[in-house]
Every structure is written in structure tokens, then in C-alpha cells.
């Protein structure tokens, strides 16, 4: 899955990137309830500036903590 943020968006903290990954995984689960979100890979990009990759593997719902 990928998220494209608007130009001019600065680098995000690790917490912000993790939140985006978990939100995307949660949305994917809502859209496709039988999908395994524990392995959802997420790429966050600001075109021409930066990109980062994350995973839903550390989300509280994926680890059973939430």
C-alpha cells in the first residue's frame, strides 16, 4: 500500500509513520475483512522529497496488545 503526501510535507517522526501504517492496515481490514493486515507494507512518499517504508507488523492490533 502507498500513501502520497502533499509536496512540502517535512519528514515524519517514527511515531507518525507507525500511525500511518496502522491506519492504512485498519482501513484495509475494513475494506477486506479477510485480509491479513499483519504483513501490510506501507510506503509513505512526498514526491521529489522523501519516502519511507513501514509495516503493520508493530501495530497494537497485530501484536494482540490493542
PyMOL Python script that loads the backbone (N, CA, C, O; Angstrom):
from pymol import cmd

cmd.read_pdbstr("""\
ATOM      1  N   UNK A   1       0.858  -1.152   0.000  1.00  0.00           N
ATOM      2  CA  UNK A   1       0.000   0.000   0.000  1.00  0.00           C
ATOM      3  C   UNK A   1       0.906   1.217   0.000  1.00  0.00           C
ATOM      4  O   UNK A   1       2.043   1.161   0.470  1.00  0.00           O
ATOM      5  N   UNK A   2       0.397   2.306  -0.527  1.00  0.00           N
ATOM      6  CA  UNK A   2       1.201   3.518  -0.525  1.00  0.00           C
ATOM      7  C   UNK A   2       0.340   4.730  -0.205  1.00  0.00           C
ATOM      8  O   UNK A   2      -0.860   4.777  -0.475  1.00  0.00           O
ATOM      9  N   UNK A   3       1.018   5.704   0.385  1.00  0.00           N
ATOM     10  CA  UNK A   3       0.392   6.973   0.737  1.00  0.00           C
ATOM     11  C   UNK A   3       1.263   8.056   0.130  1.00  0.00           C
ATOM     12  O   UNK A   3       2.479   8.053   0.320  1.00  0.00           O
ATOM     13  N   UNK A   4       0.660   8.973  -0.590  1.00  0.00           N
ATOM     14  CA  UNK A   4       1.401  10.105  -1.144  1.00  0.00           C
ATOM     15  C   UNK A   4       0.942  11.364  -0.420  1.00  0.00           C
ATOM     16  O   UNK A   4      -0.230  11.737  -0.472  1.00  0.00           O
ATOM     17  N   UNK A   5       1.884  12.010   0.254  1.00  0.00           N
ATOM     18  CA  UNK A   5       1.587  13.232   0.989  1.00  0.00           C
ATOM     19  C   UNK A   5       1.866  14.444   0.097  1.00  0.00           C
ATOM     20  O   UNK A   5       2.617  14.340  -0.872  1.00  0.00           O
ATOM     21  N   UNK A   6       1.269  15.582   0.417  1.00  0.00           N
ATOM     22  CA  UNK A   6       1.443  16.754  -0.429  1.00  0.00           C
ATOM     23  C   UNK A   6       2.883  17.276  -0.429  1.00  0.00           C
ATOM     24  O   UNK A   6       3.600  17.138   0.562  1.00  0.00           O
ATOM     25  N   UNK A   7       3.294  17.872  -1.544  1.00  0.00           N
ATOM     26  CA  UNK A   7       4.615  18.482  -1.608  1.00  0.00           C
ATOM     27  C   UNK A   7       4.798  19.480  -0.454  1.00  0.00           C
ATOM     28  O   UNK A   7       3.862  20.175  -0.059  1.00  0.00           O
ATOM     29  N   UNK A   8       6.009  19.530   0.065  1.00  0.00           N
ATOM     30  CA  UNK A   8       6.298  20.442   1.168  1.00  0.00           C
ATOM     31  C   UNK A   8       6.149  19.799   2.537  1.00  0.00           C
ATOM     32  O   UNK A   8       6.530  20.395   3.544  1.00  0.00           O
ATOM     33  N   UNK A   9       5.596  18.586   2.588  1.00  0.00           N
ATOM     34  CA  UNK A   9       5.472  17.893   3.862  1.00  0.00           C
ATOM     35  C   UNK A   9       6.863  17.483   4.328  1.00  0.00           C
ATOM     36  O   UNK A   9       7.610  16.842   3.589  1.00  0.00           O
ATOM     37  N   UNK A  10       7.200  17.851   5.539  1.00  0.00           N
ATOM     38  CA  UNK A  10       8.512  17.515   6.089  1.00  0.00           C
ATOM     39  C   UNK A  10       8.572  16.063   6.528  1.00  0.00           C
ATOM     40  O   UNK A  10       7.549  15.379   6.570  1.00  0.00           O
ATOM     41  N   UNK A  11       9.770  15.590   6.856  1.00  0.00           N
ATOM     42  CA  UNK A  11       9.907  14.220   7.351  1.00  0.00           C
ATOM     43  C   UNK A  11       9.041  14.004   8.595  1.00  0.00           C
ATOM     44  O   UNK A  11       8.874  14.907   9.415  1.00  0.00           O
ATOM     45  N   UNK A  12       8.505  12.814   8.716  1.00  0.00           N
ATOM     46  CA  UNK A  12       7.649  12.483   9.849  1.00  0.00           C
ATOM     47  C   UNK A  12       8.448  11.737  10.907  1.00  0.00           C
ATOM     48  O   UNK A  12       9.452  11.092  10.606  1.00  0.00           O
ATOM     49  N   UNK A  13       7.993  11.832  12.138  1.00  0.00           N
ATOM     50  CA  UNK A  13       8.624  11.074  13.215  1.00  0.00           C
ATOM     51  C   UNK A  13       8.306   9.593  13.054  1.00  0.00           C
ATOM     52  O   UNK A  13       7.391   9.229  12.316  1.00  0.00           O
ATOM     53  N   UNK A  14       9.038   8.763  13.723  1.00  0.00           N
ATOM     54  CA  UNK A  14       8.766   7.329  13.704  1.00  0.00           C
ATOM     55  C   UNK A  14       7.363   7.017  14.187  1.00  0.00           C
ATOM     56  O   UNK A  14       6.700   6.127  13.656  1.00  0.00           O
ATOM     57  N   UNK A  15       6.912   7.748  15.193  1.00  0.00           N
ATOM     58  CA  UNK A  15       5.557   7.543  15.713  1.00  0.00           C
ATOM     59  C   UNK A  15       4.513   7.881  14.661  1.00  0.00           C
ATOM     60  O   UNK A  15       3.534   7.152  14.500  1.00  0.00           O
ATOM     61  N   UNK A  16       4.711   8.980  13.945  1.00  0.00           N
ATOM     62  CA  UNK A  16       3.758   9.378  12.897  1.00  0.00           C
ATOM     63  C   UNK A  16       3.729   8.357  11.770  1.00  0.00           C
ATOM     64  O   UNK A  16       2.659   8.016  11.268  1.00  0.00           O
ATOM     65  N   UNK A  17       4.905   7.864  11.368  1.00  0.00           N
ATOM     66  CA  UNK A  17       4.950   6.851  10.312  1.00  0.00           C
ATOM     67  C   UNK A  17       4.272   5.560  10.763  1.00  0.00           C
ATOM     68  O   UNK A  17       3.564   4.924   9.982  1.00  0.00           O
ATOM     69  N   UNK A  18       4.484   5.175  12.005  1.00  0.00           N
ATOM     70  CA  UNK A  18       3.829   3.972  12.533  1.00  0.00           C
ATOM     71  C   UNK A  18       2.319   4.149  12.559  1.00  0.00           C
ATOM     72  O   UNK A  18       1.581   3.217  12.243  1.00  0.00           O
ATOM     73  N   UNK A  19       1.851   5.345  12.934  1.00  0.00           N
ATOM     74  CA  UNK A  19       0.415   5.607  12.968  1.00  0.00           C
ATOM     75  C   UNK A  19      -0.190   5.506  11.573  1.00  0.00           C
ATOM     76  O   UNK A  19      -1.271   4.941  11.403  1.00  0.00           O
ATOM     77  N   UNK A  20       0.499   6.048  10.579  1.00  0.00           N
ATOM     78  CA  UNK A  20       0.002   5.937   9.197  1.00  0.00           C
ATOM     79  C   UNK A  20      -0.084   4.470   8.774  1.00  0.00           C
ATOM     80  O   UNK A  20      -1.079   4.050   8.184  1.00  0.00           O
ATOM     81  N   UNK A  21       0.949   3.699   9.072  1.00  0.00           N
ATOM     82  CA  UNK A  21       0.950   2.274   8.708  1.00  0.00           C
ATOM     83  C   UNK A  21      -0.208   1.549   9.373  1.00  0.00           C
ATOM     84  O   UNK A  21      -0.895   0.751   8.734  1.00  0.00           O
ATOM     85  N   UNK A  22      -0.425   1.822  10.640  1.00  0.00           N
ATOM     86  CA  UNK A  22      -1.511   1.148  11.359  1.00  0.00           C
ATOM     87  C   UNK A  22      -2.883   1.591  10.855  1.00  0.00           C
ATOM     88  O   UNK A  22      -3.811   0.786  10.778  1.00  0.00           O
ATOM     89  N   UNK A  23      -3.006   2.861  10.515  1.00  0.00           N
ATOM     90  CA  UNK A  23      -4.274   3.364   9.983  1.00  0.00           C
ATOM     91  C   UNK A  23      -4.587   2.735   8.634  1.00  0.00           C
ATOM     92  O   UNK A  23      -5.725   2.341   8.377  1.00  0.00           O
ATOM     93  N   UNK A  24      -3.581   2.640   7.772  1.00  0.00           N
ATOM     94  CA  UNK A  24      -3.776   2.011   6.466  1.00  0.00           C
ATOM     95  C   UNK A  24      -4.161   0.543   6.637  1.00  0.00           C
ATOM     96  O   UNK A  24      -5.066   0.055   5.960  1.00  0.00           O
ATOM     97  N   UNK A  25      -3.478  -0.160   7.537  1.00  0.00           N
ATOM     98  CA  UNK A  25      -3.800  -1.567   7.780  1.00  0.00           C
ATOM     99  C   UNK A  25      -5.226  -1.715   8.298  1.00  0.00           C
ATOM    100  O   UNK A  25      -5.942  -2.634   7.900  1.00  0.00           O
ATOM    101  N   UNK A  26      -5.638  -0.813   9.183  1.00  0.00           N
ATOM    102  CA  UNK A  26      -7.004  -0.852   9.701  1.00  0.00           C
ATOM    103  C   UNK A  26      -8.031  -0.583   8.620  1.00  0.00           C
ATOM    104  O   UNK A  26      -9.071  -1.240   8.570  1.00  0.00           O
ATOM    105  N   UNK A  27      -7.745   0.384   7.751  1.00  0.00           N
ATOM    106  CA  UNK A  27      -8.658   0.681   6.639  1.00  0.00           C
ATOM    107  C   UNK A  27      -8.732  -0.501   5.687  1.00  0.00           C
ATOM    108  O   UNK A  27      -9.804  -0.833   5.181  1.00  0.00           O
ATOM    109  N   UNK A  28      -7.600  -1.130   5.446  1.00  0.00           N
ATOM    110  CA  UNK A  28      -7.586  -2.303   4.558  1.00  0.00           C
ATOM    111  C   UNK A  28      -8.440  -3.420   5.151  1.00  0.00           C
ATOM    112  O   UNK A  28      -9.156  -4.110   4.424  1.00  0.00           O
ATOM    113  N   UNK A  29      -8.366  -3.597   6.455  1.00  0.00           N
ATOM    114  CA  UNK A  29      -9.162  -4.620   7.123  1.00  0.00           C
ATOM    115  C   UNK A  29     -10.656  -4.309   7.011  1.00  0.00           C
ATOM    116  O   UNK A  29     -11.469  -5.218   6.847  1.00  0.00           O
ATOM    117  N   UNK A  30     -11.015  -3.027   7.099  1.00  0.00           N
ATOM    118  CA  UNK A  30     -12.413  -2.622   6.963  1.00  0.00           C
ATOM    119  C   UNK A  30     -12.928  -2.916   5.559  1.00  0.00           C
ATOM    120  O   UNK A  30     -14.057  -3.375   5.388  1.00  0.00           O
ATOM    121  N   UNK A  31     -12.091  -2.647   4.553  1.00  0.00           N
ATOM    122  CA  UNK A  31     -12.474  -2.862   3.159  1.00  0.00           C
ATOM    123  C   UNK A  31     -12.469  -4.343   2.768  1.00  0.00           C
ATOM    124  O   UNK A  31     -13.287  -4.780   1.958  1.00  0.00           O
ATOM    125  N   UNK A  32     -11.551  -5.102   3.344  1.00  0.00           N
ATOM    126  CA  UNK A  32     -11.403  -6.528   3.011  1.00  0.00           C
ATOM    127  C   UNK A  32     -11.196  -7.304   4.316  1.00  0.00           C
ATOM    128  O   UNK A  32     -10.060  -7.624   4.664  1.00  0.00           O
ATOM    129  N   UNK A  33     -12.280  -7.609   5.042  1.00  0.00           N
ATOM    130  CA  UNK A  33     -12.178  -8.216   6.367  1.00  0.00           C
ATOM    131  C   UNK A  33     -11.362  -9.509   6.434  1.00  0.00           C
ATOM    132  O   UNK A  33     -10.852  -9.848   7.502  1.00  0.00           O
ATOM    133  N   UNK A  34     -11.229 -10.228   5.340  1.00  0.00           N
ATOM    134  CA  UNK A  34     -10.498 -11.493   5.377  1.00  0.00           C
ATOM    135  C   UNK A  34      -9.022 -11.326   5.026  1.00  0.00           C
ATOM    136  O   UNK A  34      -8.298 -12.311   4.882  1.00  0.00           O
ATOM    137  N   UNK A  35      -8.578 -10.069   4.889  1.00  0.00           N
ATOM    138  CA  UNK A  35      -7.194  -9.785   4.549  1.00  0.00           C
ATOM    139  C   UNK A  35      -6.327  -9.845   5.801  1.00  0.00           C
ATOM    140  O   UNK A  35      -6.731  -9.374   6.865  1.00  0.00           O
ATOM    141  N   UNK A  36      -5.160 -10.412   5.677  1.00  0.00           N
ATOM    142  CA  UNK A  36      -4.207 -10.468   6.777  1.00  0.00           C
ATOM    143  C   UNK A  36      -3.434  -9.157   6.826  1.00  0.00           C
ATOM    144  O   UNK A  36      -2.540  -8.941   6.008  1.00  0.00           O
ATOM    145  N   UNK A  37      -3.764  -8.272   7.778  1.00  0.00           N
ATOM    146  CA  UNK A  37      -3.087  -6.977   7.873  1.00  0.00           C
ATOM    147  C   UNK A  37      -1.780  -7.071   8.638  1.00  0.00           C
ATOM    148  O   UNK A  37      -1.043  -6.086   8.698  1.00  0.00           O
ATOM    149  N   UNK A  38      -1.465  -8.216   9.224  1.00  0.00           N
ATOM    150  CA  UNK A  38      -0.227  -8.340   9.992  1.00  0.00           C
ATOM    151  C   UNK A  38       0.999  -8.154   9.113  1.00  0.00           C
ATOM    152  O   UNK A  38       2.085  -7.892   9.630  1.00  0.00           O
ATOM    153  N   UNK A  39       0.856  -8.280   7.818  1.00  0.00           N
ATOM    154  CA  UNK A  39       2.004  -8.145   6.933  1.00  0.00           C
ATOM    155  C   UNK A  39       1.816  -7.026   5.902  1.00  0.00           C
ATOM    156  O   UNK A  39       2.439  -7.056   4.841  1.00  0.00           O
ATOM    157  N   UNK A  40       0.974  -6.053   6.201  1.00  0.00           N
ATOM    158  CA  UNK A  40       0.762  -4.949   5.278  1.00  0.00           C
ATOM    159  C   UNK A  40       1.989  -4.043   5.264  1.00  0.00           C
ATOM    160  O   UNK A  40       2.395  -3.514   6.299  1.00  0.00           O
ATOM    161  N   UNK A  41       2.564  -3.874   4.099  1.00  0.00           N
ATOM    162  CA  UNK A  41       3.704  -2.968   3.910  1.00  0.00           C
ATOM    163  C   UNK A  41       3.169  -1.640   3.399  1.00  0.00           C
ATOM    164  O   UNK A  41       2.292  -1.602   2.536  1.00  0.00           O
ATOM    165  N   UNK A  42       3.703  -0.556   3.939  1.00  0.00           N
ATOM    166  CA  UNK A  42       3.229   0.774   3.581  1.00  0.00           C
ATOM    167  C   UNK A  42       4.425   1.640   3.182  1.00  0.00           C
ATOM    168  O   UNK A  42       5.435   1.682   3.884  1.00  0.00           O
ATOM    169  N   UNK A  43       4.298   2.322   2.057  1.00  0.00           N
ATOM    170  CA  UNK A  43       5.296   3.292   1.626  1.00  0.00           C
ATOM    171  C   UNK A  43       4.657   4.672   1.692  1.00  0.00           C
ATOM    172  O   UNK A  43       3.597   4.908   1.112  1.00  0.00           O
ATOM    173  N   UNK A  44       5.313   5.578   2.407  1.00  0.00           N
ATOM    174  CA  UNK A  44       4.859   6.961   2.522  1.00  0.00           C
ATOM    175  C   UNK A  44       5.819   7.807   1.692  1.00  0.00           C
ATOM    176  O   UNK A  44       7.034   7.745   1.879  1.00  0.00           O
ATOM    177  N   UNK A  45       5.263   8.598   0.773  1.00  0.00           N
ATOM    178  CA  UNK A  45       6.088   9.365  -0.155  1.00  0.00           C
ATOM    179  C   UNK A  45       5.644  10.821  -0.227  1.00  0.00           C
ATOM    180  O   UNK A  45       4.452  11.127  -0.237  1.00  0.00           O
ATOM    181  N   UNK A  46       6.629  11.709  -0.276  1.00  0.00           N
ATOM    182  CA  UNK A  46       6.409  13.089  -0.686  1.00  0.00           C
ATOM    183  C   UNK A  46       7.180  13.214  -1.994  1.00  0.00           C
ATOM    184  O   UNK A  46       8.411  13.228  -1.986  1.00  0.00           O
ATOM    185  N   UNK A  47       6.466  13.307  -3.124  1.00  0.00           N
ATOM    186  CA  UNK A  47       7.128  13.301  -4.432  1.00  0.00           C
ATOM    187  C   UNK A  47       8.270  14.317  -4.521  1.00  0.00           C
ATOM    188  O   UNK A  47       8.110  15.489  -4.180  1.00  0.00           O
ATOM    189  N   UNK A  48       9.411  13.843  -4.983  1.00  0.00           N
ATOM    190  CA  UNK A  48      10.569  14.696  -5.169  1.00  0.00           C
ATOM    191  C   UNK A  48      11.290  15.084  -3.897  1.00  0.00           C
ATOM    192  O   UNK A  48      12.259  15.842  -3.945  1.00  0.00           O
ATOM    193  N   UNK A  49      10.830  14.571  -2.736  1.00  0.00           N
ATOM    194  CA  UNK A  49      11.446  14.983  -1.476  1.00  0.00           C
ATOM    195  C   UNK A  49      11.956  13.792  -0.668  1.00  0.00           C
ATOM    196  O   UNK A  49      13.159  13.671  -0.440  1.00  0.00           O
ATOM    197  N   UNK A  50      11.070  12.927  -0.241  1.00  0.00           N
ATOM    198  CA  UNK A  50      11.482  11.807   0.589  1.00  0.00           C
ATOM    199  C   UNK A  50      10.451  10.691   0.529  1.00  0.00           C
ATOM    200  O   UNK A  50       9.318  10.890   0.090  1.00  0.00           O
ATOM    201  N   UNK A  51      10.869   9.513   0.980  1.00  0.00           N
ATOM    202  CA  UNK A  51       9.943   8.393   1.150  1.00  0.00           C
ATOM    203  C   UNK A  51      10.431   7.547   2.321  1.00  0.00           C
ATOM    204  O   UNK A  51      11.605   7.567   2.688  1.00  0.00           O
ATOM    205  N   UNK A  52       9.504   6.818   2.880  1.00  0.00           N
ATOM    206  CA  UNK A  52       9.810   5.936   3.989  1.00  0.00           C
ATOM    207  C   UNK A  52       8.933   4.703   3.873  1.00  0.00           C
ATOM    208  O   UNK A  52       7.826   4.763   3.337  1.00  0.00           O
ATOM    209  N   UNK A  53       9.428   3.596   4.374  1.00  0.00           N
ATOM    210  CA  UNK A  53       8.644   2.369   4.345  1.00  0.00           C
ATOM    211  C   UNK A  53       8.388   1.901   5.763  1.00  0.00           C
ATOM    212  O   UNK A  53       9.229   2.044   6.650  1.00  0.00           O
ATOM    213  N   UNK A  54       7.215   1.344   5.952  1.00  0.00           N
ATOM    214  CA  UNK A  54       6.833   0.816   7.245  1.00  0.00           C
ATOM    215  C   UNK A  54       6.023  -0.447   7.072  1.00  0.00           C
ATOM    216  O   UNK A  54       5.798  -0.918   5.957  1.00  0.00           O
ATOM    217  N   UNK A  55       5.595  -0.981   8.188  1.00  0.00           N
ATOM    218  CA  UNK A  55       4.833  -2.216   8.176  1.00  0.00           C
ATOM    219  C   UNK A  55       3.823  -2.189   9.311  1.00  0.00           C
ATOM    220  O   UNK A  55       4.025  -1.521  10.325  1.00  0.00           O
ATOM    221  N   UNK A  56       2.747  -2.916   9.129  1.00  0.00           N
ATOM    222  CA  UNK A  56       1.739  -3.013  10.173  1.00  0.00           C
ATOM    223  C   UNK A  56       2.121  -4.047  11.236  1.00  0.00           C
ATOM    224  O   UNK A  56       1.380  -4.261  12.196  1.00  0.00           O
ATOM    225  N   UNK A  57       3.270  -4.678  11.062  1.00  0.00           N
ATOM    226  CA  UNK A  57       3.677  -5.739  11.984  1.00  0.00           C
ATOM    227  C   UNK A  57       3.795  -5.258  13.435  1.00  0.00           C
ATOM    228  O   UNK A  57       3.668  -6.064  14.356  1.00  0.00           O
ATOM    229  N   UNK A  58       4.033  -3.979  13.653  1.00  0.00           N
ATOM    230  CA  UNK A  58       4.184  -3.469  15.015  1.00  0.00           C
ATOM    231  C   UNK A  58       2.923  -2.804  15.544  1.00  0.00           C
ATOM    232  O   UNK A  58       2.941  -2.243  16.640  1.00  0.00           O
ATOM    233  N   UNK A  59       1.832  -2.851  14.796  1.00  0.00           N
ATOM    234  CA  UNK A  59       0.581  -2.256  15.260  1.00  0.00           C
ATOM    235  C   UNK A  59       0.048  -3.008  16.467  1.00  0.00           C
ATOM    236  O   UNK A  59       0.165  -4.231  16.538  1.00  0.00           O
ATOM    237  N   UNK A  60      -0.542  -2.283  17.426  1.00  0.00           N
ATOM    238  CA  UNK A  60      -1.095  -2.986  18.598  1.00  0.00           C
ATOM    239  C   UNK A  60      -2.055  -4.101  18.254  1.00  0.00           C
ATOM    240  O   UNK A  60      -2.020  -5.153  18.891  1.00  0.00           O
ATOM    241  N   UNK A  61      -2.926  -3.904  17.252  1.00  0.00           N
ATOM    242  CA  UNK A  61      -3.872  -4.956  16.895  1.00  0.00           C
ATOM    243  C   UNK A  61      -3.173  -6.167  16.283  1.00  0.00           C
ATOM    244  O   UNK A  61      -3.665  -7.290  16.391  1.00  0.00           O
ATOM    245  N   UNK A  62      -2.030  -5.941  15.643  1.00  0.00           N
ATOM    246  CA  UNK A  62      -1.281  -7.044  15.033  1.00  0.00           C
ATOM    247  C   UNK A  62      -0.540  -7.863  16.074  1.00  0.00           C
ATOM    248  O   UNK A  62      -0.296  -9.054  15.880  1.00  0.00           O
ATOM    249  N   UNK A  63      -0.178  -7.213  17.194  1.00  0.00           N
ATOM    250  CA  UNK A  63       0.568  -7.928  18.233  1.00  0.00           C
ATOM    251  C   UNK A  63      -0.333  -8.419  19.353  1.00  0.00           C
ATOM    252  O   UNK A  63       0.124  -9.100  20.271  1.00  0.00           O
ATOM    253  N   UNK A  64      -1.622  -8.071  19.280  1.00  0.00           N
ATOM    254  CA  UNK A  64      -2.565  -8.503  20.307  1.00  0.00           C
ATOM    255  C   UNK A  64      -2.607  -7.578  21.516  1.00  0.00           C
ATOM    256  O   UNK A  64      -3.247  -7.909  22.514  1.00  0.00           O
ATOM    257  N   UNK A  65      -1.939  -6.422  21.452  1.00  0.00           N
ATOM    258  CA  UNK A  65      -1.890  -5.518  22.598  1.00  0.00           C
ATOM    259  C   UNK A  65      -3.006  -4.488  22.575  1.00  0.00           C
ATOM    260  O   UNK A  65      -3.186  -3.762  23.553  1.00  0.00           O
ATOM    261  N   UNK A  66      -3.752  -4.406  21.500  1.00  0.00           N
ATOM    262  CA  UNK A  66      -4.701  -3.308  21.421  1.00  0.00           C
ATOM    263  C   UNK A  66      -6.081  -3.748  21.256  1.00  0.00           C
ATOM    264  O   UNK A  66      -6.988  -2.919  21.175  1.00  0.00           O
TER     265      UNK A  66
END
""", "prot")
cmd.dss("prot")
cmd.show_as("cartoon", "prot")
cmd.util.cbc("prot")
cmd.orient("prot")
